[in-house]
Amino acid sequence: MNIIEIQAGALNLPQDQRAALVAELLGSLPAVLSDIDDGSAEAGRRIAEMKADPTTRRTWEQVKAELGR
């Protein structure tokens, strides 16, 4: 079986069985897949960027408005 066939079969399962399958698959993965520094380097870069130019900051309300929510 390939991933396409597995996905097709899984999508035909009842909702409760799909949920159980998803929980089982997620439980089989490590907590952090590949981000060696847990994202701290990116967070540090963004903080430095905001400190360098405070005009780039946006409120949560502005972000939601940009997303159309």
Summary of the structure (lengths in Angstrom):
residues: 69
radius of gyration: 20.0
end to end distance: 40.6
largest distance: 53.0
contacts: 106
relative contact order: 0.06
helix: 65%
strand: 0%
